[in-house]
Amino acid sequence: MLAETIRRRLAYALVLCVFVFLVSPLIVVSASSFDSGAYFAARFPPQTFGLKWYQEIPPRYWSALYVSLTAASIASLISGSLGVLAALGIVRGKLPGVEWLRSFFRIPLQIPLVVTGVVFLQFYYALQLAFGVTLAATLPGLIVAYVFVGMPYAVGTVGSMLERLNPRLDEASAILGCSRWRTFWWVTFPIIRPSIIAGMLYGFIVAFGDVPLSIFLSSPSYTTLPVEIFNTLQFDFNPSVLSISTLIAATSVVSLWMIQRLVGLDMLPR
């Protein structure tokens, strides 16, 4: 009994240490963003509290944030839609070489993003030379690249849910006279909806926070926020970086909480 209590307390202590380790960088950045006296480096704990650096966030950060949100949102919607179709074909379709298809859709996860960025840049240059289509350093070019890296998450989450879904539900719907489309929309889709949203969220997070891929495909007109922050920290420190990072972190937490409350990411089939 005593040994069980000690093991339980050690487990709780380990979980607490891991939690503190994961949250501490966010706490340091958030607290340092309110130090209005810091100029050349972040100071923790802050010595003077104020909203100075929130009021002096450069306009280029807001422009870069708009580009990141637009590209990541559109890419997550496209990758989620294509991921659902691919997962349905892999799990429900009678296609030869299914395991090869699974491996094919996992390829973007195996390739470093730096290599992916170089390949996309060269591919865009080849398209421009061959057909006159300009995708390099444009918003559509960023979206296409983000779809490429985001699709494996949608295929994986939706596919895992479809494999757990009882096929007799579709059979019962067909027996009752429903077409394939009505069966999918009224039976399959409500069950796999949490996995679709999860896959889209994964794709959005990867695209929104990407630096290695975006740094090859960005331009002065279309610079994403992570690339803008990277360039700022590389050449000069601006405390406004802490402020914009804190705002994004707080917005992300609130957004995830609202999505879970409204949509229900924890609605898994029993």
C-alpha positions in Angstrom: 0.0 0.0 0.0 2.8 2.4 0.9 4.7 1.5 -2.2 1.7 2.1 -4.4 1.2 5.6 -2.8 4.9 6.4 -3.4 4.7 5.4 -7.0 1.5 7.5 -7.5 3.1 10.5 -6.0 6.3 10.1 -8.1 4.1 9.8 -11.2 2.3 13.0 -10.2 5.6 14.8 -9.6 6.9 13.6 -13.0 3.8 14.9 -14.8 4.1 18.2 -12.9 7.7 18.6 -13.9 7.0 17.9 -17.6 4.1 20.3 -17.5 6.2 23.1 -16.0 9.0 22.3 -18.5 6.5 22.8 -21.4 4.8 25.9 -20.1 7.8 27.8 -18.6 9.0 29.2 -22.0 5.5 30.6 -22.6 5.4 32.1 -19.1 8.8 33.7 -19.5 7.9 35.2 -22.9 4.5 36.5 -21.8 5.9 38.1 -18.6 8.8 39.7 -20.4 6.5 41.2 -22.9 5.1 43.5 -20.2 8.5 44.9 -19.2 8.4 48.4 -20.7 12.0 49.0 -19.7 13.7 46.2 -21.8 15.3 47.3 -25.0 18.2 45.0 -25.9 17.1 41.7 -24.4 14.2 40.1 -22.6 14.2 40.4 -18.9 12.6 37.9 -16.5 11.1 38.6 -14.1 10.0 42.0 -15.5 11.1 45.1 -13.6 8.7 47.6 -14.9 5.2 46.7 -16.0 3.4 48.4 -18.9 1.9 47.9 -22.4 4.5 49.9 -24.2 5.6 47.1 -26.6 2.1 46.1 -27.3 1.3 49.7 -28.5 4.5 49.8 -30.6 4.1 46.6 -32.6 5.4 47.4 -36.1 2.8 47.4 -38.9 5.0 44.8 -40.8 4.1 42.2 -38.1 0.4 42.7 -38.7 0.9 42.4 -42.4 2.9 39.2 -42.0 0.3 37.9 -39.6 -2.4 38.5 -42.2 -0.4 36.5 -44.8 0.2 33.7 -42.3 -3.5 33.4 -41.3 -4.7 33.6 -44.9 -2.3 31.0 -46.3 -2.6 28.6 -43.4 -6.4 28.8 -43.3 -6.9 28.2 -47.0 -4.2 25.5 -47.0 -5.8 23.7 -44.0 -9.3 23.7 -45.7 -7.8 22.3 -49.0 -5.6 19.7 -47.3 -8.5 18.7 -45.0 -10.9 18.2 -48.0 -8.3 16.3 -50.0 -7.3 14.3 -47.0 -10.9 13.1 -46.5 -11.1 11.9 -50.1 -7.8 10.2 -49.9 -8.6 8.5 -46.5 -11.9 7.3 -47.9 -10.2 5.8 -50.9 -7.5 4.1 -48.8 -9.8 2.7 -46.1 -13.1 2.1 -48.0 -11.9 1.8 -51.5 -10.8 -1.5 -53.0 -7.6 -0.2 -54.5 -4.5 -2.3 -55.2 -1.4 -1.3 -53.3 -3.1 0.4 -50.4 0.0 0.2 -48.2 2.0 1.9 -51.0 -0.7 4.7 -50.9 -0.3 5.0 -47.2 3.4 5.4 -47.5 3.0 7.8 -50.4 0.9 10.2 -48.3 3.4 10.0 -45.4 6.3 11.1 -47.6 6.0 14.8 -46.6 6.6 13.8 -43.0 9.8 12.1 -43.9 11.4 14.9 -45.9 13.0 17.8 -43.9 11.1 21.0 -44.5 14.4 22.7 -45.7 14.6 20.2 -48.5 10.9 20.6 -49.3 11.4 24.4 -49.5 14.3 24.0 -51.9 12.4 21.5 -54.1 9.3 23.7 -54.2 11.4 26.8 -55.1 13.1 24.9 -58.0 9.8 23.5 -59.1 8.2 27.0 -59.2 11.1 28.3 -61.2 10.8 25.4 -63.7 7.0 26.2 -64.0 7.8 29.8 -64.7 10.3 29.0 -67.4 8.2 26.4 -69.0 4.7 27.8 -68.8 5.1 31.4 -67.6 3.2 30.6 -64.3 4.6 32.5 -61.4 4.2 30.8 -58.0 7.5 31.6 -56.4 7.2 34.4 -53.8 3.4 34.5 -54.1 0.6 33.7 -51.8 -0.8 30.9 -54.0 2.7 29.4 -54.0 2.8 29.3 -50.2 -0.7 27.7 -50.1 0.3 24.9 -52.5 3.4 24.1 -50.3 1.3 24.2 -47.1 -1.2 21.8 -48.6 1.6 19.4 -49.4 2.9 19.4 -45.9 -0.6 19.4 -44.3 -2.2 16.5 -46.2 -0.5 13.7 -44.2 -2.1 14.9 -41.0 -5.6 14.9 -42.5 -5.2 11.5 -44.1 -3.8 10.0 -40.9 -6.5 11.4 -38.5 -9.4 10.7 -40.8 -8.1 7.3 -41.9 -7.6 6.1 -38.3 -11.2 7.1 -37.5 -12.6 5.4 -40.6 -10.7 2.2 -39.6 -12.5 2.2 -36.3 -15.9 2.9 -37.8 -18.2 0.0 -38.0 -19.0 -0.7 -41.7 -22.4 -2.1 -40.7 -23.6 1.5 -40.2 -23.2 2.2 -43.9 -24.8 -1.1 -44.8 -27.8 -0.3 -42.5 -28.2 3.1 -44.2 -28.1 1.5 -47.6 -30.7 -1.0 -46.6 -33.0 1.8 -45.5 -32.7 3.3 -49.0 -30.1 6.0 -48.6 -27.8 6.8 -51.4 -24.0 6.8 -51.0 -23.9 10.6 -50.7 -26.7 10.7 -48.1 -25.0 7.8 -46.2 -21.8 9.7 -46.1 -23.4 13.0 -45.1 -25.8 11.8 -42.5 -23.9 8.7 -41.1 -20.2 8.8 -41.8 -19.5 12.5 -41.7 -20.9 13.2 -38.2 -18.8 10.4 -36.8 -15.5 11.4 -38.5 -16.1 15.1 -38.1 -13.8 15.4 -35.0 -11.0 13.7 -36.9 -11.4 16.1 -39.9 -11.2 19.1 -37.6 -8.2 17.6 -35.9 -6.4 17.0 -39.2 -7.2 20.6 -40.4 -5.9 22.0 -37.1 -2.7 20.0 -37.4 -2.3 21.3 -40.9 -3.0 24.9 -39.8 -0.5 24.7 -36.9 2.2 23.3 -39.1 1.7 25.9 -41.8 1.2 28.8 -39.5 4.4 28.1 -37.5 6.6 27.0 -40.4 10.0 28.7 -41.0 12.2 26.4 -43.0 9.7 26.0 -45.9 8.4 29.6 -45.8 11.8 31.2 -45.8 12.4 29.9 -49.4 8.9 30.9 -50.7 8.4 34.3 -49.0 9.1 37.7 -50.5 9.0 41.3 -49.2 5.3 41.4 -50.4 4.4 38.0 -48.9 6.3 37.4 -45.7 4.8 35.1 -43.1 5.0 36.1 -39.4 7.4 33.3 -38.3 9.8 34.4 -41.1 9.5 38.1 -40.1 10.2 37.2 -36.4 13.1 35.0 -37.5 14.6 37.9 -39.5 14.1 40.3 -36.6 15.8 38.0 -34.1 18.6 37.3 -36.5 19.7 40.9 -37.1 18.2 42.9 -34.3 16.1 42.4 -31.1 12.8 44.1 -30.8 10.8 43.6 -27.6 7.6 43.9 -29.8 8.4 40.3 -30.9 7.5 39.2 -27.3 4.3 41.1 -27.5 3.1 39.7 -30.8 4.1 36.2 -29.7 2.1 36.5 -26.5 -0.9 37.7 -28.4 -0.7 34.8 -30.8 -0.3 32.3 -27.9 -3.3 33.7 -26.0 -5.4 33.7 -29.2 -4.5 30.1 -30.0 -5.5 28.9 -26.5 -8.8 30.7 -26.6 -9.5 29.6 -30.2 -8.9 25.9 -29.3 -11.1 26.2 -26.2 -13.9 27.7 -28.3 -13.6 25.1 -31.0 -13.7 22.3 -28.5 -16.8 23.8 -26.8 -18.6 24.5 -30.1 -17.6 21.5 -32.2 -16.6 18.9 -29.6 -13.1 17.5 -30.5 -13.6 14.9 -27.7 -16.7 13.4 -29.4 -15.2 10.0 -30.3 -17.3 6.9 -31.1 -17.8 4.5 -28.3 
